[in-house]
Amino acid sequence: MELHASRTDPADYQTVYFTVTAVYESDNTEVSDFIMNVTRNDVLWLKNINYTTFLDTAYSTTRTYNISGFQDLTYDLAYTPCDPVTVTWKGAYVGGPKGYVWNPYQSLTTYLKNGDLIGFIVSPYTNLMGDMFWALIVLIISFPIYMKTGSLSYVAVMWLLLGSALGSLIPASANRIAWILIGLGVSIIFYKMIEKARK
């Protein structure tokens, strides 16, 4: 079994096509009735899919893809795990006179085929804004809380809770946003405790 990527060094927002090849050793015919999982950065991304091609796109990031749980539904044979494929998006795309235009249909099809509604909704924003999308969500929630209460303590508690929740919900590549929120929340709480102790 092998996993191939159309490119491993695409430009930002450029779509990369992945192909999985599994053949029977006895006659080199392709396995046609199967299910498998695809992991992205060691996190389950596509679950129980039965198609051999999928695609992804990103901005200034590195993602490692691998196949797991491959099951031949015809003969119930075991397959040797394939080597992971690492793709790094960086730089400007100059694929034509008008440059690259992100095609949402191509990217969103993968999420729809997998039944991932959250990924389907969030994908256009994360592909166009990167991890800044998650920071913007935090800002949209934090600003009204601060304006209503006038206290950073409430914002700090909200950052701790939101950082903990986001750590388990958002993709692994955006986990630094969760860690920044937790760090800021703890820092503000320590600052408030020290400030209160001085009075």
C-alpha positions as CSV (number, residue, x, y, z in Angstrom):
1,M,0.0,0.0,0.0
2,E,1.3,3.4,-0.9
3,L,0.3,7.1,-0.3
4,H,1.3,9.6,-3.0
5,A,1.0,13.4,-3.0
6,S,0.8,15.5,-6.2
7,R,3.3,17.9,-4.5
8,T,5.2,18.0,-1.2
9,D,6.2,21.7,-1.5
10,P,3.2,23.5,-2.8
11,A,2.7,27.3,-2.6
12,D,0.3,28.7,-0.1
13,Y,-3.4,27.8,-0.8
14,Q,-2.4,25.5,-3.6
15,T,-4.4,22.2,-3.6
16,V,-2.5,19.0,-3.2
17,Y,-4.1,15.8,-4.4
18,F,-3.4,12.5,-2.6
19,T,-3.7,9.0,-4.0
20,V,-3.8,5.7,-2.1
21,T,-2.7,2.6,-4.0
22,A,-3.3,-0.9,-2.7
23,V,-2.8,-3.9,-4.8
24,Y,-3.0,-7.7,-4.4
25,E,0.5,-9.2,-4.5
26,S,-0.8,-12.3,-6.3
27,D,-1.9,-10.6,-9.5
28,N,-1.2,-6.9,-9.0
29,T,-4.9,-5.9,-9.3
30,E,-6.1,-3.0,-7.3
31,V,-8.1,-3.4,-4.1
32,S,-11.5,-2.0,-4.9
33,D,-13.7,-2.8,-1.9
34,F,-12.1,-1.3,1.3
35,I,-12.4,1.3,4.1
36,M,-9.5,3.3,5.6
37,N,-8.8,6.2,7.8
38,V,-6.5,9.2,7.0
39,T,-4.6,11.0,9.7
40,R,-3.3,14.5,9.4
41,N,-0.6,15.5,11.9
42,D,-1.3,12.3,13.8
43,V,-5.0,13.3,14.3
44,L,-7.8,11.4,12.6
45,W,-9.0,13.5,9.7
46,L,-11.0,11.2,7.3
47,K,-12.7,8.3,8.9
48,N,-13.9,5.1,7.2
49,I,-13.6,6.4,3.7
50,N,-13.8,4.1,0.6
51,Y,-12.3,6.3,-2.1
52,T,-8.6,6.4,-3.1
53,T,-8.2,10.1,-3.8
54,F,-8.6,13.1,-1.5
55,L,-7.2,16.6,-1.4
56,D,-6.2,19.4,1.0
57,T,-4.9,22.9,0.9
58,A,-3.4,25.2,3.5
59,Y,-1.4,28.4,4.2
60,S,2.2,28.5,5.6
61,T,2.0,25.2,7.4
62,T,3.4,21.6,7.4
63,R,1.1,18.6,7.6
64,T,2.0,14.9,7.7
65,Y,-0.6,12.5,6.2
66,N,-0.8,8.8,6.8
67,I,-3.2,5.9,6.2
68,S,-4.5,3.8,9.2
69,G,-7.0,1.1,9.7
70,F,-7.0,-0.1,6.0
71,Q,-9.5,-3.0,5.7
72,D,-10.0,-5.1,2.6
73,L,-13.7,-5.9,2.7
74,T,-13.4,-8.6,0.1
75,Y,-10.7,-10.9,1.4
76,D,-10.1,-9.5,4.9
77,L,-6.4,-9.3,4.3
78,A,-3.9,-7.3,6.4
79,Y,-1.7,-4.6,4.7
80,T,1.6,-3.2,5.6
81,P,1.3,0.4,6.8
82,C,2.5,2.9,4.2
83,D,5.1,5.6,4.7
84,P,3.7,9.0,5.8
85,V,3.8,11.9,3.4
86,T,4.8,15.4,4.6
87,V,3.6,18.4,2.7
88,T,4.8,22.0,3.4
89,W,2.8,25.0,2.1
90,K,4.9,28.1,1.6
91,G,5.5,31.0,-0.7
92,A,3.3,32.7,-3.4
93,Y,1.7,30.6,-6.1
94,V,2.4,31.7,-9.6
95,G,0.5,29.0,-11.5
96,G,-0.9,31.2,-14.2
97,P,-1.3,34.8,-15.4
98,K,-4.0,35.5,-12.9
99,G,-2.4,33.7,-10.0
100,Y,-4.1,31.1,-7.9
101,V,-7.7,31.4,-6.9
102,W,-8.7,29.1,-4.0
103,N,-11.4,26.7,-5.2
104,P,-13.7,26.1,-2.3
105,Y,-15.6,23.3,-4.1
106,Q,-12.4,21.1,-4.3
107,S,-11.5,21.6,-0.7
108,L,-15.0,21.2,0.8
109,T,-15.7,18.1,-1.2
110,T,-13.4,16.1,1.1
111,Y,-15.2,17.3,4.2
112,L,-18.6,16.5,2.7
113,K,-17.6,13.0,1.6
114,N,-16.4,12.3,5.2
115,G,-19.5,13.8,6.8
116,D,-17.5,16.4,8.7
117,L,-19.9,19.3,9.1
118,I,-17.7,21.3,11.4
119,G,-14.7,21.0,9.0
120,F,-17.0,21.9,6.1
121,I,-18.2,25.1,7.9
122,V,-14.7,26.2,9.2
123,S,-12.6,25.2,6.2
124,P,-13.1,28.3,4.1
125,Y,-12.0,30.5,7.0
126,T,-9.0,28.5,8.1
127,N,-7.8,28.1,4.5
128,L,-8.0,31.9,3.9
129,M,-7.0,33.1,7.3
130,G,-4.9,30.3,8.7
131,D,-4.6,30.1,12.5
132,M,-5.7,33.8,12.7
133,F,-9.3,32.6,12.3
134,W,-9.2,31.0,15.8
135,A,-7.6,34.2,17.2
136,L,-10.4,36.2,15.7
137,I,-13.0,34.0,17.3
138,V,-11.4,34.5,20.6
139,L,-11.3,38.3,20.1
140,I,-15.0,38.4,19.1
141,I,-15.8,36.6,22.4
142,S,-13.3,38.5,24.6
143,F,-14.0,42.1,23.6
144,P,-17.7,42.2,24.6
145,I,-16.8,40.5,28.0
146,Y,-14.2,43.1,28.7
147,M,-16.4,46.0,27.6
148,K,-19.3,44.7,29.8
149,T,-17.3,44.0,32.9
150,G,-14.3,46.3,32.6
151,S,-12.2,43.6,34.3
152,L,-9.4,41.5,32.8
153,S,-10.1,38.8,35.5
154,Y,-13.3,37.7,33.7
155,V,-11.4,37.7,30.4
156,A,-8.6,35.7,31.9
157,V,-11.0,33.0,33.2
158,M,-12.7,32.9,29.8
159,W,-9.3,32.5,28.1
160,L,-8.4,29.6,30.4
161,L,-11.7,27.9,29.7
162,L,-11.7,28.6,26.0
163,G,-8.0,27.6,25.7
164,S,-8.8,24.3,27.3
165,A,-11.8,23.7,25.1
166,L,-10.1,24.7,21.9
167,G,-7.2,22.4,22.7
168,S,-9.4,19.4,22.1
169,L,-11.6,20.8,19.3
170,I,-9.3,22.7,16.9
171,P,-6.8,21.0,14.6
172,A,-3.4,20.1,16.1
173,S,-1.7,22.7,13.8
174,A,-3.7,25.5,15.6
175,N,-3.0,24.3,19.1
176,R,-0.5,27.1,19.7
177,I,-3.5,29.4,19.9
178,A,-4.9,27.3,22.7
179,W,-1.6,27.4,24.6
180,I,-1.3,31.2,24.1
181,L,-4.8,31.6,25.6
182,I,-4.0,29.5,28.6
183,G,-0.7,31.2,29.1
184,L,-2.3,34.7,28.9
185,G,-5.1,33.6,31.2
186,V,-2.6,32.3,33.9
187,S,-0.4,35.4,33.5
188,I,-3.3,37.8,34.0
189,I,-4.5,35.9,37.1
190,F,-1.0,35.9,38.6
191,Y,-0.7,39.7,37.9
192,K,-4.1,40.4,39.6
193,M,-3.0,38.3,42.6
194,I,0.3,40.1,42.9
195,E,-1.4,43.5,42.4
196,K,-4.0,42.6,45.1
197,A,-1.2,41.5,47.6
198,R,0.6,44.8,47.2
199,K,-2.4,46.8,48.4
